[in-house]
C-alpha cells in the first residue's frame, strides 16, 4: 500500500478496512482447540463471527546521526497496543457504513502510546546496531478496521472465545483478546 494512496498532505486520514482473506470455513476448522483433559476432543463451536477492530496506521521517520529510516506501525484504536506494519496481501478498501466497534482512542492518544511502546524497540535495536534511532516525525497515514474471526465455545456454565487473524489465520493472544474484551464491555455499557 503506497503512502500516496493512503493520504495526501492536505487530506485527513481516510477510514479504510481490510477485507478478510481467511474464509469462514477455514476459520471454523481452525478455531476449536483440543481439550487438555482426556478424551482430548475439540470443543464444538457455538458461534463464529467476523469482527473488525479499529486501528491507526502511523509512519515513523527515524534518525540516528546522518542515517534515516522509516517504519510503519499499527496501533489498535481500543487500548493502544502497537504492532509493526507488514504489507498486507489485500488492498484496503474505503469504509462505508458503521462498524461494530468505534475508535476509543484519539489520534493523539494513539500516537503517544505508540511512542511510549516503540521507545523500547528502539533501545533494543540500539544495543544490537550500536546506534540509537530517535523518532523525528510521526505521521498518521490512515484509520482502518482490521478483520478477526471470533469463535465462541460453551464450557459448562462459562463462555470462552478464541480469535484468529482474518488475513493470516494466526491464532491471536493477549493483546488482541484484551482489546476485544474492552470493546465488548464498552459496547454493552453503551446499550444500557
C-alpha positions in Angstrom: 0.0 0.0 0.0 1.7 3.2 -1.0 1.6 6.3 1.2 0.2 8.4 -1.6 -2.8 6.1 -1.9 -3.5 6.5 1.8 -3.1 10.2 2.4 -2.0 13.4 0.7 -0.6 16.3 2.8 -3.9 18.2 2.6 -6.4 15.4 3.2 -7.4 14.0 6.5 -6.5 10.3 7.2 -9.0 8.1 5.3 -11.1 5.5 7.1 -10.5 2.1 5.4 -11.0 -1.6 6.1 -9.1 -4.7 5.1 -11.4 -7.5 3.7 -10.6 -10.9 5.3 -8.6 -13.4 3.3 -9.4 -16.4 5.7 -12.8 -17.9 4.8 -15.4 -18.7 7.4 -15.0 -22.4 6.7 -11.2 -22.2 7.3 -11.8 -20.2 10.5 -14.4 -22.8 11.7 -11.9 -25.6 11.1 -9.0 -23.8 12.9 -10.7 -22.1 15.8 -11.6 -25.1 18.1 -8.8 -26.2 20.4 -8.4 -29.8 21.7 -9.4 -30.3 25.3 -6.5 -30.5 27.7 -8.0 -33.5 29.5 -9.0 -36.9 28.2 -10.6 -37.8 25.8 -8.9 -34.7 24.1 -11.9 -33.9 21.9 -12.3 -30.5 20.3 -14.9 -28.3 21.9 -17.7 -27.7 19.4 -18.1 -24.1 18.3 -21.3 -22.4 19.4 -20.9 -19.4 17.1 -18.4 -17.8 14.7 -18.4 -14.2 13.7 -16.3 -11.8 11.7 -15.4 -8.7 13.7 -13.3 -5.7 12.9 -11.2 -3.8 15.4 -10.3 -0.1 14.8 -6.6 0.7 14.2 -4.4 3.7 13.4 -1.6 3.4 10.8 1.4 5.6 11.5 4.7 6.2 9.7 7.6 6.9 12.0 10.6 8.8 10.5 13.6 7.8 12.5 17.1 9.4 12.6 20.5 8.4 14.1 23.2 10.9 13.2 23.0 11.2 9.4 21.2 7.9 8.9 17.4 7.8 8.4 14.9 5.1 8.4 11.1 4.7 8.1 8.9 2.3 9.9 5.1 1.8 9.7 3.2 0.7 12.8 -0.4 -0.1 13.5 -2.0 0.9 16.9 -5.3 -0.6 17.9 -7.9 2.1 18.5 -9.2 0.5 21.7 -6.2 0.0 24.1 -3.3 1.4 22.0 -1.3 -1.8 21.6 1.1 -1.5 18.6 2.4 -3.9 16.0 4.9 -3.3 13.2 3.0 -3.0 10.0 3.7 -5.5 7.3 2.5 -5.1 3.8 -0.8 -6.9 3.7 -1.8 -9.3 1.0 -5.0 -7.5 0.5 -5.6 -3.9 -0.5 -7.5 -1.7 1.9 -11.0 -0.6 0.8 -12.7 2.7 1.7 -15.0 2.0 4.7 -18.7 2.7 4.2 -21.3 2.5 6.9 -20.8 1.6 10.5 -18.5 -0.9 12.2 -19.4 -2.7 15.4 -16.6 -1.1 17.5 -15.9 2.6 17.3 -12.4 4.2 17.9 -11.9 4.7 21.7 -8.6 6.5 21.5 -8.0 9.8 19.7 -5.2 10.2 17.2 -3.0 12.0 19.8 -3.6 9.3 22.4 -2.7 6.6 19.9 0.5 8.5 18.8 1.6 8.9 22.5 1.1 5.2 23.2 3.0 4.2 20.0 5.9 6.4 21.0 5.9 5.1 24.6 5.9 1.4 23.5 8.2 1.9 20.4 10.9 3.5 22.6 11.7 0.0 23.9 12.1 -1.4 20.4 14.5 1.5 19.6 16.5 0.8 22.7 16.7 -2.9 22.0 17.8 -2.3 18.4 20.4 0.3 19.6 22.1 -2.4 21.6 22.4 -4.6 18.5 23.2 -1.9 16.0 25.2 0.4 18.3 23.2 3.3 17.0 20.2 4.8 18.7 17.5 6.0 16.3 15.1 8.7 17.5 11.7 9.5 16.1 11.8 12.7 14.0 8.2 12.7 12.9 5.2 10.5 13.4 2.5 10.9 10.7 -0.9 9.3 10.7 -1.4 7.6 7.3 -4.9 6.0 7.8 -7.5 4.9 10.2 -8.6 1.4 9.4 -10.6 -1.7 10.5 -8.7 -5.0 10.7 -10.6 -8.3 10.4 -10.6 -11.1 13.0 -12.6 -14.3 13.3 -14.0 -14.9 16.7 -15.2 -18.4 17.8 -17.3 -18.8 20.9 -17.4 -22.1 23.0 -19.6 -23.2 25.9 -17.6 -24.8 28.7 -20.0 -25.8 31.4 -21.7 -22.6 32.6 -19.0 -20.4 31.1 -18.4 -18.9 27.7 -14.9 -19.0 26.2 -13.6 -17.5 22.9 -10.7 -17.8 20.5 -9.6 -15.3 17.9 -7.9 -15.7 14.5 -6.3 -13.0 12.4 -8.7 -12.6 9.4 -5.8 -12.1 7.0 -3.1 -14.7 8.1 -5.3 -17.2 10.0 -2.9 -17.0 13.0 -4.3 -17.5 16.5 -4.3 -14.3 18.5 -3.1 -13.8 22.0 -3.4 -11.5 25.0 -3.2 -8.0 23.4 -6.0 -8.7 20.8 -8.1 -10.6 23.4 -7.8 -7.7 25.8 -8.8 -5.2 23.1 -11.9 -7.3 22.2 -12.8 -7.7 25.9 -12.7 -3.9 26.4 -14.6 -3.3 23.1 -17.4 -5.7 24.2 -17.6 -4.1 27.7 -17.8 -0.6 26.2 -20.5 -1.8 23.7 -22.5 -3.4 26.4 -22.3 -0.4 28.6 -23.4 1.9 25.8 -26.6 -0.2 25.3 -27.7 0.1 28.9 
